[in-house]
Amino acid sequence: MTWEEAVAYVESLNTGGITTWRLPNIKELWSIRDFSQGWPWIDTNYFHLVGDGSQGAQQHSWSSNYYLVDTDLAKENVAFVVNDWTGHIKALDGKRYVRAVSGKKYGINDFKDNGDSTVSDLATGLMWAKDDSQEAMNWEEALAYAQTSEYAGYTDWRLPNAKELQSIVDYSGVYPAIDTSVFNISQIVNEAKNDDYPYFWTSTTNPYIDPNDEDGYWYAWYVAFGYAVDQNGEDIHGAGAIRFDTKAEDGADGPDGERYYNYVRLVRGGNVKETPHGDFSTIDIDRIVNFDKSETGDKGQMGTPPQGRSGTAPDGQQPPQMGAPDFAAAAIALNISEEDLIAAFPDPSQGPPNFEEIAKELGVSLEDLLAALAMDDQMTGPGPGPRN
């Protein structure tokens, strides 16, 4: 259906005994991407697809975000979509499908300029570099740049994954698609010789051809904070689009115009795990996603919440609501080992954690436990200091 029809459809939808359905914003729709395997980029144990992927465009779903940047593309009344099969975020028109959502909206940033060339997002618990790399590089160089950076005195920077980098995109119609009141961004001249802003690498690989074929690992995801252009430099998918590019100049070309050299926005913090390089045998084909059932409010989480963070704390105290708590930082704050902290939390299948019992087991106060898990110091200032 058209975007206008989609809005009316969800407003009148009554399914599962719920009548409060709405069109998801682009960050909500992107949050259910499953990057553990790809093609499709959604967990089919939980979500149905329209077709078998033979026609990738079948899988486009509308978001509530109209493309508002003043370009010829925007004048065509287009909105952002997510493609379950290819994984792209693009601004498109026409008739697309709808995946309705219900609940409080999330994906709203809460930026704090720390005054030391870093920016914390209190909505996610991630710390970002205020400046970008100021030069383009291929994907391997981008990984090395992040791993060796000592920007602002920290040594634990990394290249953000696709969900993390998308979490700071501003879809309100600003150009570039980022909050320039807190972030600095380099300017470039694009393929059409027009002033523009860069694509930015993520650490997330895209097995474009076959996830079991080593030759298929030429690609990695990027976020377009400027225009998402074709080979001629014309904006075809919108500022804020997410696509994939070839990792190196001698790699295979993808379906879009290639930029082999892109920029980097450093990130630190978060409970992030590496996927073993090139070893898809480690992926559980019966993978299960654990969803947090708690209401997180307008400053809720980005992406899938970490395990063991739902429910209500004793005495009416709310447990920390974060997208990716840094257990290492929390352990330092509590003067205990990270392993002991993680081990104190029950398996999510056993229900929400009892923070009072966890605090007692660890020999710390409930107040100190909740404060450490919320990482107040790290999120409101420069953090506990550089760590090697």
N, C-alpha and C positions, 0 to 999 in steps of 0.2 A: 504494500500500500504506500501511498505518498506520505510525506512527513506529517502533513496536516491530518490525514486520515489516521495515522498512527497515534497522534495525540488524542484524538477523539476515541479511538479504540481502547486505549488503556484507561481512559477516564470512565468508560462504561463497563469495563471488564469486571466480572464476578467469577472468580475461580479459586478453588481451595478454601472456600468460605471467607475469602478476603475481597474487599471492595476498594481498598486504598492503593490500587496499582497505579503506577505512573511510568513515564518514559525515563529510563536511567540517564543520568548525565554521563559524559564520555569517560570520566574517571571511574565511575561505578561500573560501567559496562566493560572497561578495560581490566578492572580488578579481578575478573573471573577468568582471565587468560591463564592457561596452563602451559608453562614453558618447560616442563619436564621432558616433553617428547616432541610435540609439534605435529602439524598436518593431520588432524586439526589441532588448533591451539586452544582447545577447551576440553574439559574432562567429560567424555561421553558417558561415563557412569552416572552422571547427574543431569547433563543437558542434552536435549535432542537437537539434531541437525536436520536441515531441510533435505539435503541430498547426500551423495556419496563423495563429493569433492570434484567430480568430473567437470563441473562448472563452478569455479570459485566464487563468481559473483552471486551465486545462489545464497551464500552464507552471510551476506551483509545485513546488519541489524542497525536500526536507527538509534541515535542518542538524542538527548534533548537539546544539544548544543548546536545552534545555528552557526554557520561560518560568517563572522561579522567583519573580518578584515577587508578593507576597501580595495578589492581587486576585481577584475572581470569575472573571476570565478565566483566571488561572493555575490555579484549582481545577478547570478543565475538562481538565487534562492536555494542554496545547498546547505546541508547539515552534515555533521560528522557521523561516520558509521564505523563499526568494527566488523571485520570479516573473520568469522570463526575458523574458516579453513586456511586462509593465507596469513591471518594474524594482523593485517594492516589496520591502521587508523587512517581514514581518508575523508575528505569533504566531498560529498557527491549529491546528486539530485536523483530524480526518477522514483521508482517504486522499490522499496526494500522491506525486509522483514522486521518484526518487533519481538524483543525479549523484555517483557515487563518486569518491573521491580517494585517492591513495597518496603516501607521502613523509612527511618530518618535519613536524610541526605548526608553523604560524607564525601571526602575528597576535597575539603576546604582547607587551604593552607593557613598556617599561623606562623608567619616568618618573624624571626627576631635577628636583627643585625647585631652581632656580638662585639662589634667595634675592633676586631682584630683580623679583618679580611675574611671572616667566616660568617655564615648565615645558618642559623638553626631553624628547622621547621618543627614547631612544637606539636604539630598534628601527627608527625611520623616518628619523631625522635632522631632524625637524620641531621647531620651537619654537612653543609655544602661549602665549597670554595666560592667566595664572592666573585673572583675573577676566573675566566676560563683560561685555556692553554695559550691563547693568543697566536697559535700557529696550528696548521693542519698536519695530520700524520695518518699513516695507515693503522689498521687495527692492532697489529702486533706492537707497533711503536706506542700506541695509546695505552696498552696494557702496561708496558714497561715504564712509560711516563708516570702513570699513577702509582705503580709499585715503588718507585724510587723517589717520589716527590717528598719534600720536606716543607711544603707550603704552610705558612703561618706557624711553623714550629712543630707540626704534627708529622709523624712518620707512618701512620696507618691509613693513608688515603688509598682509595681503590677506584676502579672504573665502575660507575653505577650500572645495575642491571636495568632491563627494559622497564619494569614496573616502577623502580625508584626514579629514573629520569623522567618518566611521564608524569610522576606525581608533582613536579614543579612547573609543568606547562600551564600557562595562563590561557584559557579558552574564552575569555571575556570579550575578545575582539581587539586586543592590543597587538601591536606589531613592533618589535618581535614578540613572540608568544611567551613572554617571561616577565616577571615583575622587575622592571628596571629601577625601581626605587630601592631595591636591596641587592640586585645582581648586576654585574657588569657583563657585557657581551660584545665580542669582536664584530666588526663589520667586514664584509667581503664584497667582491664584485662577482655576480653569478654568470651563468653561461650566456645570458642575453646581454651582458655588459651593464647590468643594472645593479645599483646598490642593494645589498641583501644581507642576510645573516646566515651563519653556518648551520650545517647539520652537525650533530654531536653523537659520537659513538656511545654505545652501551656495551657491557661485557657479555651480552646474551648472543650466543651463536644461533644461526638459523640453518638447519640442514635442508637446504633448498631442494635438492634432488631426491635423496633417499636417506632417511635417518640411519640406515645400516650401511651406507656406502661412504667410505672415507673421502671419495671425490666430491661429496656433497657438502663439505664443510667450508666452502669458500665465503660464506655470507655471515654478516652480523647485523643486528638491529641498530638503527639510528633514529634520532628524533630531530625533526626539522623545526627549529625555533624561528627560522625565516621561512620563505616560501618553499614548498615541496614541488620542485620543478620537473619539467620534461627535459629532453636533450637540448631543446632550444632555449631553456631558461624561463619558460612560461609557467606560472603557478597553476598546477593542475590538481593538487590534492590538499592545499591549504597549510598555512603556518600552524604547527602543532601536530602535523601528520607523523605517523610512525611507519617506516618501511625498512627494508634491509638493503645493504650495499655489499659490494665485493670487498673482502678484507685487504687485498693487495692488488697492485696494478697488473700483475701477471695472472690474476684469477679470472674465473669465468664471469661473463657479464650476466647481470640479472635482467628482470623484465623492465626496469625503469632506467632512466639515464643514470650513469654511474659517476660517483665521486669516490675515488679511492682514498682520498685524504680528507679527514674530518677532524673536528675539534673535540676537546675534552672538558667536561665539568666534573671536578673531583668530588667524591663523597666519602664520608667516614661514619662509623657507627652502624648499628643494625645487627641482627642475628642472622647472618647470611652464610649459606653453605655452598661450597663449590660442587659443581657436577664433574665427576671424573672425565677428563678430556677424551672424547672420542669413544667412550665405552658405554653404549646404550644397553648393554646386557645388564647394567646395574639398575635399570628402571623396572619397577614392579608394574607389570601390565594390569594388575588389579589394584592400582594405586587408589587410595582413599583420601579425600580432602576433608579436613575437620573444620567446620565453620563455627565461628563464634556467634552464639545466639544473643549476646547482650546488646543493648542499645547503647551506641557510643556517642550520640549527640552530634552536633554540627561540626565538631572538631575530631571526628572519628578516624578510623584507620584507613590506610591505603593498602589495597590488596588483601591477601588472606592473613588474618590475625595469627599471631604465634599461638602455640598450644598452651593450655593452662592459664587463660586470661579471662574466663567468663565468670558470671555469677556476681554476687554481692559479698563484700568483705564483712567480717563480724562487726557488730555495733554500728551498722549502717554506713561504715566507711567503704567507699568505692575502690575496688582494685584498680591498679594503673591501666589505663586504656591507651595502648600504644601499638603502632604497627610493627615495630621491630626493636624490642628492648635490648640493650647491650648488657648481657649477663656478666661479661668481663668487668665492665665499669661498675656494675652493681656489686659484684664480689669484692672489688677493691674498696668500695665505700663501706661495706659491711665487715671488712677485714677477715674474709673467709675465702675458701677456694671456689673457683668457678664450678668445678665438678660437684662439690657439696651443694651449691646453690641449685644447680639444675636437678640433681638427684632428689632434692627435697620436694619437688613438684610431682604430683601424681600423674598417671597416664590420663590424657583427656577423656578417654572412654569411661573413666571412673567418676566423671562429673566435675564440676568446678572446684578449684583448689580451696582449701580452708587456710587462709593466710595466717590465722591465729596459731593453728597447729604447726604450720611451716616455720613461723617465727620461733616458736617454742623449740622445735627440733634443731634449729640452727643456733639457738642461744642468743637471739637478738630480739629487740622489741618490735612489736607490730608496726609502730610508727616508723622506725628506722627501715624496716623491710619495705614498706610501701613507698617510702621516699626514695630508697635506693633503686627500686625497680622502675620508678618514674624518671630516674636520672635527672633530677631537677638541676643539679649543678652543671651537667654537661649540656642540657638543653637550653639553659638560660645564660650561659657564659661559655668561655673557651674550653670547659671540660676539665677533667682531672689531670691534664697535662700530657705531653707527648709520651707515647709508649713505643718501645722498640718491638 
